[in-house]
Amino acid sequence: MLGSLGVASRRRCCGRVADTSQLPRAPVEDSGEVRSWLHDAVAKLRGAFPIAHGLAVSRRRTTGAIDVLGESIARGRWDGVVLTVGEASGARREQVTSNLSREGVERASLHYSHVRRSPRPSSSASR
């Protein structure tokens, strides 16, 4: 019988949904801070490489379920940072990390410190 009832009706029959306000949550970084960290990292990389790009992504998902075993809510958060550099020869390299913090972005940009850097083309050479 419960299978044919809607979620609201089942809540009324079975009681309230589990309280999740006390669950620990990962701190969410302010998007302005992340933007400035990426801007700084790309600026450092542009000093050594002719092409540099940065991308940060944060995804959150919340799923709730009620069945014969009970009620539950699952939360997930996935972060990612991609830093891409290009050399004058056309070679491109990417560094990916899931650490969306100041230290994570800095560490990803420092990954390129051991890579042999091509000199930036001068504006007079391209004319």
C-alpha positions as CSV (number, residue, x, y, z in Angstrom):
1,M,0.0,0.0,0.0
2,L,2.8,2.5,0.9
3,G,4.3,2.0,-2.6
4,S,1.2,3.5,-4.2
5,L,1.3,6.6,-2.0
6,G,3.2,9.8,-2.9
7,V,6.1,11.1,-0.9
8,A,4.0,13.6,1.0
9,S,1.5,10.9,2.0
10,R,4.3,8.6,3.1
11,R,5.8,11.3,5.3
12,R,2.5,11.7,7.0
13,C,2.2,8.0,7.6
14,C,5.8,7.3,8.4
15,G,6.8,10.5,10.3
16,R,9.1,13.3,9.4
17,V,12.2,13.2,7.2
18,A,15.5,12.8,9.0
19,D,16.9,16.0,10.2
20,T,20.2,16.7,8.4
21,S,21.0,20.2,9.8
22,Q,23.6,18.8,12.2
23,L,25.6,16.9,9.5
24,P,29.1,18.2,8.9
25,R,29.6,19.9,5.6
26,A,32.7,20.8,3.6
27,P,33.3,24.5,3.6
28,V,32.3,26.1,0.3
29,E,34.9,28.5,-1.0
30,D,33.7,32.0,-2.1
31,S,33.7,32.1,-5.9
32,G,35.4,35.5,-5.8
33,E,38.3,34.0,-3.9
34,V,38.7,31.1,-6.3
35,R,38.6,33.5,-9.2
36,S,41.4,35.6,-7.7
37,W,43.5,32.4,-7.0
38,L,43.1,31.3,-10.6
39,H,43.9,34.8,-11.9
40,D,47.1,34.9,-9.9
41,A,48.1,31.4,-11.0
42,V,47.4,32.2,-14.7
43,A,49.4,35.5,-14.4
44,K,52.4,33.6,-13.0
45,L,52.1,31.0,-15.8
46,R,51.8,33.7,-18.5
47,G,55.1,35.1,-17.4
48,A,56.8,31.8,-18.4
49,F,54.5,30.5,-21.2
50,P,53.0,32.2,-24.2
51,I,49.6,30.6,-23.5
52,A,48.0,29.9,-20.1
53,H,44.4,29.2,-19.1
54,G,42.7,28.2,-15.9
55,L,39.3,26.6,-15.2
56,A,37.7,25.8,-11.9
57,V,34.5,23.8,-11.4
58,S,32.5,23.0,-8.3
59,R,29.4,20.7,-8.4
60,R,27.0,19.8,-5.6
61,R,24.4,17.2,-5.6
62,T,21.7,16.3,-2.9
63,T,19.6,13.2,-3.2
64,G,16.8,12.2,-0.9
65,A,15.1,8.8,-0.7
66,I,12.3,7.2,1.3
67,D,11.7,3.5,1.1
68,V,10.8,0.5,3.3
69,L,14.2,0.6,4.9
70,G,13.8,4.2,6.0
71,E,14.7,7.7,5.0
72,S,18.0,9.2,4.0
73,I,19.6,12.1,2.3
74,A,23.0,11.9,0.5
75,R,25.1,14.9,-0.3
76,G,28.1,15.1,-2.6
77,R,30.5,17.8,-3.7
78,W,33.1,17.5,-6.4
79,D,35.7,20.2,-7.2
80,G,38.2,20.5,-10.0
81,V,40.9,22.8,-11.3
82,V,42.5,22.6,-14.7
83,L,45.5,24.7,-15.6
84,T,46.7,24.6,-19.2
85,V,49.8,26.0,-20.7
86,G,51.0,26.2,-24.3
87,E,54.5,26.6,-25.6
88,A,55.6,28.5,-28.7
89,S,56.2,25.2,-30.5
90,G,52.5,24.3,-30.1
91,A,53.0,21.8,-27.3
92,R,50.3,22.0,-24.7
93,R,50.2,20.6,-21.1
94,E,47.5,20.3,-18.5
95,Q,47.6,20.0,-14.8
96,V,44.4,18.8,-13.0
97,T,43.7,18.7,-9.3
98,S,40.6,18.3,-7.2
99,N,41.9,20.6,-4.4
100,L,39.9,23.8,-4.8
101,S,41.8,25.8,-2.3
102,R,44.5,28.5,-2.4
103,E,47.2,25.8,-1.7
104,G,45.7,23.4,-4.3
105,V,45.7,26.0,-7.1
106,E,49.3,27.2,-6.1
107,R,50.5,23.6,-6.1
108,A,49.0,22.9,-9.5
109,S,50.7,26.0,-10.9
110,L,54.0,25.1,-9.4
111,H,53.8,21.7,-11.2
112,Y,55.1,23.6,-14.3
113,S,58.3,24.9,-12.6
114,H,60.3,21.8,-13.8
115,V,59.0,22.0,-17.4
116,R,61.4,23.5,-19.9
117,R,59.9,26.9,-20.8
118,S,60.0,28.2,-24.4
119,P,60.8,31.9,-24.7
120,R,57.8,34.1,-25.3
121,P,57.7,35.4,-28.9
122,S,58.4,39.1,-29.0
123,S,55.9,41.4,-30.7
124,S,58.5,42.6,-33.2
125,A,59.3,39.0,-34.3
126,S,55.7,38.3,-35.3
127,R,55.7,41.3,-37.8
